Amino acid sequence: MKRIVSVFLLLVFVSAVIIAEGQGENGAAAKASDMDLGGRVLTYMAWWDPASTDEVWLSKLAFLEEQYNFKLETRNSGDWQGHHDDLLASIAAGDPVADYVYIDQGFFPGFVSEQLLEPVEGYGIDFSQPHYHQGKREAFTLKGHEYSIKDQFIEPSAGWWFNKSLLDREGQPDIYELQRNGEWTWDKMLEIAKAVTRDLDGDGNIDQWGFAEDPLHVAAMALIAGNGANILDDGKFGLASPAAIEALQFYQDLNIKHKVVGMRPEDSEWNWAYHEFGAGKVAFLPFFFWASDSQFGTPEDEIGWALFPAGPKGGMTSVYYPNNTVVVPVGVKDVKTVLQVWDQLWKPHPDFIDPDEDPFSWLYTKFYDIESVEETQRMMSVGGKFTTFTHELFGLKTTWESLPLPILKGEKSPQVAVEEAQPIFEGKIADVLGE
């Protein structure tokens, strides 16, 4: 099946961004006459190339650079681990490698604990403005301080892949319609999974499944998030909450009680689930969006991408977890001015908006259907609830990944598995936070 090819180019600095007219006395956006950077070079760094070639963006940037007498340079650090290592070394040396820096949330708690990031709430910028991503603000607030300055547009991270063709063949509802109508819930998802799990050829063996065992356990994370819970809550262990236990029990029930999970054969490859999904044998695969590039092969069926279904305590479906943001390192000079410039970069301005621009156009090359982009990604990017939620946070990757499988297999109850893991989680959290 051919993917949708975009006729547009999304650039890192997207859509309705730029300078607004000065907001005066509160300091949220200084006027041109109020700020002269004296030719200062400001650097924006990521572990990819954040430079833009969009003409609207370049025109806007030139306008701002002239207004405030500065230059913006972008820098590609080129390597995820090296990016963070170089940032750490530069801060320690008192000369941060950039003024605006992407960081992965796996590094965030440690950087905060070591006081390497600048809290941004005290400089007069109103980060509640709609050109900032409010979920990121919440997610990257720790120990009473706010650190994220991420713009509104947000890259997708994890979602609910589903086989549209398989569901259609089985006479099942349209997931997008369920999502639009607020009916994309655990109960509805389970109803569908039970309906499609069956023996297709009459040999007595199930060969089409609602789910397949995922070695990264994204389904477990998705159910926890969809029920309004989290692995961590403001730096504290969260899996013992009633909502998290309920989610993990539902995760176990999918396999043990409802028998809708295809379990990986012992002699198969680690990514068996992804191949089975790509081969049209599995209806649902909660997983990362980049899997479309590398894990599914070349599916013959049409594949969709939705939000996590809502659990009884979740209340809404638009729940997912992104994993990075933009921060200001400690040691950056004149932080207030640096933040004022950033604020104006992202404010909408009628002179620098392309009415034909589609900020989601790059996603057309990543997904298999238009609705994945036009509906789900818009919901993920500009509204709804999400949970910043990763097994790598606080160095807990190995600890988290050892927890879901015994639950899924029925070897341990969620309560027992969580109780056994809790001291390990809490010990690592305390180490990172220096408590």
C-alpha positions as CSV (number, residue, x, y, z in Angstrom):
1,M,0.0,0.0,0.0
2,K,1.4,3.3,-1.0
3,R,1.6,6.1,1.6
4,I,0.2,9.5,1.2
5,V,2.8,11.8,-0.3
6,S,2.9,15.4,1.0
7,V,2.9,18.3,-1.4
8,F,3.9,20.6,1.4
9,L,7.1,20.9,3.5
10,L,6.8,21.3,7.3
11,L,9.7,23.1,8.8
12,V,10.7,23.0,12.4
13,F,9.6,26.6,12.9
14,V,6.0,26.2,11.8
15,S,2.8,28.0,11.0
16,A,1.3,30.8,13.0
17,V,4.4,32.1,14.8
18,I,6.1,35.3,15.1
19,I,6.1,38.6,16.9
20,A,3.0,40.3,18.2
21,E,2.6,44.0,19.0
22,G,4.3,44.9,22.2
23,Q,2.3,44.0,25.3
24,G,3.8,46.8,27.3
25,E,4.1,46.9,31.0
26,N,4.0,43.2,31.8
27,G,7.2,42.6,29.9
28,A,5.8,39.7,28.0
29,A,6.7,41.2,24.6
30,A,9.0,44.2,24.4
31,K,8.6,46.6,21.6
32,A,11.4,47.2,19.2
33,S,12.5,50.4,20.9
34,D,12.7,48.6,24.2
35,M,15.3,46.0,23.2
36,D,18.6,46.1,21.4
37,L,20.7,43.0,21.6
38,G,23.8,44.7,20.1
39,G,24.4,42.2,17.4
40,R,24.3,39.2,19.8
41,V,24.2,35.7,18.3
42,L,21.5,33.5,19.8
43,T,21.8,29.7,19.2
44,Y,19.1,27.1,18.9
45,M,20.4,23.5,19.1
46,A,18.9,20.1,18.6
47,W,20.2,16.6,17.8
48,W,18.8,17.1,14.3
49,D,19.0,20.1,12.0
50,P,16.4,22.7,13.2
51,A,17.1,25.1,10.4
52,S,14.2,26.2,8.2
53,T,14.1,27.1,4.6
54,D,10.5,28.3,4.6
55,E,10.3,31.8,2.9
56,V,7.7,33.1,5.4
57,W,9.8,32.0,8.3
58,L,13.0,33.5,6.8
59,S,11.2,36.8,6.1
60,K,9.9,36.9,9.7
61,L,13.3,36.1,11.1
62,A,15.0,38.8,9.1
63,F,12.4,41.3,10.3
64,L,13.0,40.3,13.9
65,E,16.8,40.3,13.6
66,E,16.7,43.8,12.3
67,Q,14.2,45.0,14.9
68,Y,16.1,43.7,17.8
69,N,19.7,43.7,16.4
70,F,20.5,40.0,16.8
71,K,21.2,36.9,14.8
72,L,19.7,33.5,15.3
73,E,21.9,30.5,14.4
74,T,20.7,26.9,14.5
75,R,23.0,24.1,15.3
76,N,22.8,20.3,14.7
77,S,24.6,18.5,17.4
78,G,24.2,15.3,15.3
79,D,23.9,12.7,18.0
80,W,21.3,12.2,20.7
81,Q,23.7,11.1,23.5
82,G,26.5,13.4,22.4
83,H,24.1,16.3,22.4
84,H,23.3,15.8,26.0
85,D,26.9,15.1,27.0
86,D,28.1,18.3,25.2
87,L,25.3,20.3,26.9
88,L,26.3,19.0,30.3
89,A,30.0,19.7,29.7
90,S,29.4,23.2,28.4
91,I,27.2,24.1,31.4
92,A,29.8,22.8,33.8
93,A,32.4,24.9,32.1
94,G,30.2,28.0,32.5
95,D,29.7,28.5,28.7
96,P,26.4,26.8,27.6
97,V,26.7,25.5,24.0
98,A,23.4,27.2,23.0
99,D,20.7,29.6,24.4
100,Y,17.7,27.4,23.4
101,V,18.2,23.6,23.6
102,Y,16.1,20.6,23.0
103,I,16.5,18.0,25.7
104,D,15.1,14.5,26.0
105,Q,12.9,14.1,29.1
106,G,15.1,11.2,30.2
107,F,17.8,13.7,31.1
108,F,15.4,16.3,32.5
109,P,15.1,15.2,36.2
110,G,18.9,14.8,36.6
111,F,19.6,18.2,35.0
112,V,17.0,19.8,37.3
113,S,18.5,18.0,40.3
114,E,21.9,19.3,39.4
115,Q,20.5,22.8,38.8
116,L,21.7,22.9,35.2
117,L,18.5,24.3,33.7
118,E,17.0,27.8,34.1
119,P,13.5,28.0,35.6
120,V,11.6,30.3,33.3
121,E,8.6,31.4,35.4
122,G,10.2,34.4,36.9
123,Y,11.0,36.6,33.8
124,G,7.6,38.1,33.0
125,I,6.8,35.9,30.0
126,D,3.3,34.6,30.0
127,F,3.7,31.0,29.1
128,S,0.0,30.4,29.3
129,Q,-0.4,32.0,25.9
130,P,-1.7,29.7,23.2
131,H,1.5,29.7,21.2
132,Y,3.1,27.6,23.9
133,H,2.2,24.0,24.5
134,Q,0.4,23.8,27.8
135,G,0.9,20.1,28.3
136,K,4.6,20.5,28.0
137,R,4.5,23.2,30.6
138,E,2.8,20.8,33.0
139,A,5.0,17.9,32.1
140,F,8.3,19.7,32.5
141,T,7.4,21.4,35.8
142,L,9.4,19.8,38.6
143,K,10.0,20.6,42.3
144,G,8.0,23.8,42.0
145,H,9.7,25.2,38.9
146,E,8.7,25.4,35.2
147,Y,11.3,24.8,32.5
148,S,9.6,24.1,29.1
149,I,9.4,26.9,26.5
150,K,8.2,24.5,23.7
151,D,6.0,26.1,21.1
152,Q,2.4,24.9,20.4
153,F,3.2,22.4,17.6
154,I,4.3,19.1,19.0
155,E,5.6,16.1,17.3
156,P,3.7,12.8,17.7
157,S,5.2,10.2,20.0
158,A,3.0,7.2,20.8
159,G,-0.5,6.3,19.6
160,W,-2.9,3.5,18.9
161,W,-2.1,1.9,15.5
162,F,-5.0,-0.1,14.1
163,N,-5.7,-2.2,11.0
164,K,-8.5,-0.4,9.2
165,S,-8.9,-3.0,6.5
166,L,-9.1,-5.9,9.1
167,L,-11.7,-4.0,11.1
168,D,-13.7,-3.3,7.9
169,R,-13.6,-6.9,6.9
170,E,-14.9,-7.9,10.3
171,G,-17.7,-5.3,10.2
172,Q,-16.4,-3.3,13.1
173,P,-16.9,0.4,13.8
174,D,-14.7,3.1,12.4
175,I,-12.2,4.1,15.1
176,Y,-12.1,7.7,13.9
177,E,-15.8,8.0,14.2
178,L,-15.7,6.5,17.7
179,Q,-13.0,9.0,18.6
180,R,-14.9,12.0,17.2
181,N,-18.0,11.0,19.1
182,G,-16.3,10.4,22.4
183,E,-16.9,6.7,22.2
184,W,-13.3,5.4,21.9
185,T,-13.1,3.8,25.3
186,W,-11.7,0.6,26.9
187,D,-15.0,-1.1,26.7
188,K,-15.5,-0.4,23.0
189,M,-12.0,-1.3,22.2
190,L,-12.3,-4.6,24.1
191,E,-15.6,-5.3,22.3
192,I,-13.9,-5.0,19.0
193,A,-10.8,-7.0,20.0
194,K,-13.0,-9.9,21.1
195,A,-15.0,-9.8,17.9
196,V,-11.9,-10.0,15.7
197,T,-9.9,-12.6,17.7
198,R,-10.8,-15.8,15.9
199,D,-9.7,-18.9,14.0
200,L,-9.9,-17.9,10.3
201,D,-9.1,-21.3,8.7
202,G,-11.0,-23.7,11.0
203,D,-7.9,-25.6,12.1
204,G,-8.6,-25.0,15.8
205,N,-5.9,-22.4,16.3
206,I,-6.5,-18.6,16.7
207,D,-4.7,-16.9,13.9
208,Q,-6.2,-13.4,14.0
209,W,-5.8,-11.4,17.2
210,G,-7.1,-8.2,18.8
211,F,-3.5,-7.5,20.2
212,A,-0.1,-9.1,20.1
213,E,2.5,-9.1,22.9
214,D,4.6,-6.0,22.5
215,P,8.2,-6.3,23.9
216,L,8.2,-2.5,24.7
217,H,4.9,-2.7,26.5
218,V,3.5,0.4,25.0
219,A,0.0,-1.0,25.5
220,A,0.5,-1.1,29.3
221,M,1.7,2.5,29.2
222,A,-1.2,3.6,27.0
223,L,-3.8,2.0,29.3
224,I,-2.2,3.6,32.4
225,A,-2.2,7.0,30.7
226,G,-5.7,6.5,29.3
227,N,-7.0,6.0,32.8
228,G,-5.6,9.3,34.0
229,A,-2.6,7.7,35.8
230,N,1.1,7.8,35.4
231,I,4.3,5.9,36.3
232,L,5.6,9.0,38.0
233,D,3.6,12.0,39.4
234,D,5.8,15.1,39.9
235,G,8.8,13.0,40.6
236,K,7.0,10.5,42.8
237,F,6.0,6.9,42.3
238,G,2.6,6.7,40.7
239,L,1.9,3.1,39.8
240,A,0.4,2.2,43.2
241,S,-2.6,4.6,42.5
242,P,-6.0,2.9,42.1
243,A,-6.2,4.2,38.5
244,A,-2.8,2.7,37.6
245,I,-3.6,-0.7,39.3
246,E,-7.0,-0.7,37.4
247,A,-5.2,-0.2,34.1
248,L,-2.7,-2.9,34.8
249,Q,-5.5,-5.3,35.8
250,F,-7.3,-4.5,32.5
251,Y,-4.0,-5.2,30.7
252,Q,-3.8,-8.6,32.3
253,D,-7.5,-9.3,31.7
254,L,-7.0,-8.7,28.0
255,N,-4.8,-11.9,27.9
256,I,-5.9,-14.1,30.8
257,K,-9.6,-13.4,31.0
258,H,-10.6,-12.2,27.5
259,K,-7.9,-14.1,25.5
260,V,-7.5,-11.4,22.8
261,V,-3.7,-11.2,23.0
262,G,-1.4,-13.2,20.7
263,M,1.7,-14.1,22.8
264,R,5.1,-14.2,21.1
265,P,6.2,-17.8,20.3
266,E,9.4,-18.8,22.1
267,D,11.3,-19.3,18.9
268,S,10.3,-16.0,17.3
269,E,12.1,-12.7,16.9
270,W,11.8,-10.0,19.6
271,N,9.7,-7.8,17.2
272,W,7.2,-10.6,16.3
273,A,4.3,-8.4,17.2
274,Y,5.2,-5.7,14.8
275,H,5.6,-8.2,11.9
276,E,2.3,-9.8,12.8
277,F,0.6,-6.4,12.7
278,G,2.2,-5.5,9.4
279,A,1.1,-8.8,8.0
280,G,-2.6,-8.1,8.8
281,K,-3.0,-10.6,11.6
282,V,-3.4,-8.1,14.5
283,A,-6.1,-5.4,14.9
284,F,-4.5,-3.1,17.5
285,L,-0.9,-2.2,18.2
286,P,-0.2,0.7,20.6
287,F,3.2,1.8,19.6
288,F,5.4,4.7,18.5
289,F,4.7,6.7,15.4
290,W,8.1,6.0,13.9
291,A,7.3,2.4,13.6
292,S,5.7,3.2,10.2
293,D,9.2,3.7,8.9
294,S,10.9,0.7,10.3
295,Q,8.8,-2.1,11.8
296,F,5.7,-3.0,9.9
297,G,7.3,-4.0,6.6
298,T,5.0,-3.2,3.6
299,P,1.5,-3.8,4.8
300,E,-1.1,-4.7,2.2
301,D,-3.9,-3.5,4.5
302,E,-4.8,0.1,5.2
303,I,-3.5,1.1,8.6
304,G,-4.8,3.9,10.9
305,W,-3.5,5.8,13.9
306,A,-5.7,6.9,16.8
307,L,-5.4,8.2,20.3
308,F,-5.4,6.0,23.4
309,P,-8.9,4.9,24.4
310,A,-10.3,6.4,27.5
311,G,-10.4,4.3,30.7
312,P,-13.1,4.7,33.4
313,K,-11.0,7.3,35.2
314,G,-9.4,8.9,32.2
315,G,-12.3,10.9,30.9
316,M,-10.9,11.6,27.4
317,T,-9.1,9.9,24.7
318,S,-6.5,12.5,23.7
319,V,-3.7,11.1,25.9
320,Y,-0.2,10.4,24.8
321,Y,3.3,11.1,25.9
322,P,5.9,13.2,24.1
323,N,9.5,13.0,25.2
324,N,11.4,16.2,24.7
325,T,11.1,20.0,25.0
326,V,13.1,23.2,24.7
327,V,14.9,24.6,27.7
328,V,17.3,27.4,28.6
329,P,20.6,26.2,30.2
330,V,21.9,27.7,33.3
331,G,24.7,30.2,32.5
332,V,22.9,31.8,29.5
333,K,23.5,35.6,29.7
334,D,20.5,37.9,30.2
335,V,17.9,35.3,30.4
336,K,15.0,37.7,30.3
337,T,16.0,39.1,26.9
338,V,16.6,35.6,25.6
339,L,13.1,34.6,26.6
340,Q,11.6,37.9,25.2
341,V,13.1,37.1,21.8
342,W,11.9,33.6,21.9
343,D,8.4,34.7,22.9
344,Q,8.2,37.0,19.9
345,L,9.5,34.3,17.5
346,W,6.4,32.3,18.3
347,K,3.7,34.9,18.6
348,P,1.3,35.0,15.6
349,H,1.6,38.1,13.4
350,P,-0.7,38.8,10.4
351,D,2.3,39.9,8.3
352,F,4.0,36.5,8.7
353,I,1.4,33.8,8.3
354,D,1.0,31.7,5.2
355,P,-2.7,31.0,4.9
356,D,-2.0,27.9,2.8
357,E,0.5,26.4,5.2
358,D,-0.4,23.0,6.7
359,P,1.7,22.5,9.8
360,F,0.9,18.8,9.7
361,S,2.0,18.2,6.1
362,W,5.2,16.3,6.9
363,L,3.1,13.7,8.7
364,Y,1.5,12.7,5.4
365,T,4.7,10.9,4.6
366,K,4.7,9.1,7.9
367,F,1.2,7.7,8.1
368,Y,-1.0,5.5,5.9
369,D,-4.2,7.5,5.8
370,I,-5.2,11.2,5.8
371,E,-7.3,10.9,8.9
372,S,-4.3,9.9,10.9
373,V,-2.9,13.4,10.1
374,E,-5.9,15.6,9.8
375,E,-7.8,14.3,12.9
376,T,-5.6,12.4,15.3
377,Q,-2.4,14.5,15.0
378,R,-4.3,17.7,15.2
379,M,-5.9,16.5,18.5
380,M,-2.5,15.4,19.7
381,S,-0.8,18.6,18.8
382,V,-3.2,21.4,19.6
383,G,-5.6,20.2,22.3
384,G,-6.6,17.5,24.7
385,K,-4.8,15.8,27.5
386,F,-1.5,14.0,27.4
387,T,0.9,12.4,29.8
388,T,4.6,12.8,29.8
389,F,5.3,9.3,30.7
390,T,8.4,7.3,29.9
391,H,10.1,4.2,31.2
392,E,13.4,6.0,30.7
393,L,12.6,8.9,33.1
394,F,14.8,8.8,36.2
395,G,16.8,5.9,34.6
396,L,13.9,3.5,35.1
397,K,14.0,1.9,31.7
398,T,15.0,-1.6,32.8
399,T,12.9,-1.5,36.0
400,W,9.8,-0.6,34.0
401,E,10.3,-3.1,31.2
402,S,10.6,-6.0,33.6
403,L,7.2,-5.2,35.2
404,P,4.4,-5.6,32.6
405,L,5.2,-9.0,31.1
406,P,4.6,-11.1,34.3
407,I,1.4,-9.2,34.7
408,L,0.3,-9.9,31.1
409,K,1.1,-13.6,31.5
410,G,-0.8,-13.8,34.8
411,E,2.3,-14.8,36.7
412,K,1.8,-11.9,39.1
413,S,-1.1,-9.7,40.1
414,P,-0.7,-6.0,39.4
415,Q,-0.7,-5.3,43.1
416,V,2.1,-7.8,43.8
417,A,4.2,-6.7,40.8
418,V,3.8,-3.0,41.7
419,E,4.6,-3.6,45.4
420,E,7.8,-5.5,44.4
421,A,8.9,-2.7,42.1
422,Q,8.0,0.2,44.2
423,P,11.2,0.3,46.4
424,I,13.4,0.1,43.3
425,F,11.5,3.0,41.6
426,E,11.6,5.1,44.7
427,G,15.3,4.5,45.3
428,K,16.2,5.6,41.8
429,I,14.0,8.6,42.0
430,A,15.6,9.6,45.3
431,D,19.1,9.2,43.9
432,V,18.3,11.4,40.9
433,L,16.7,14.1,43.0
434,G,19.3,14.0,45.7
435,E,16.8,13.2,48.4
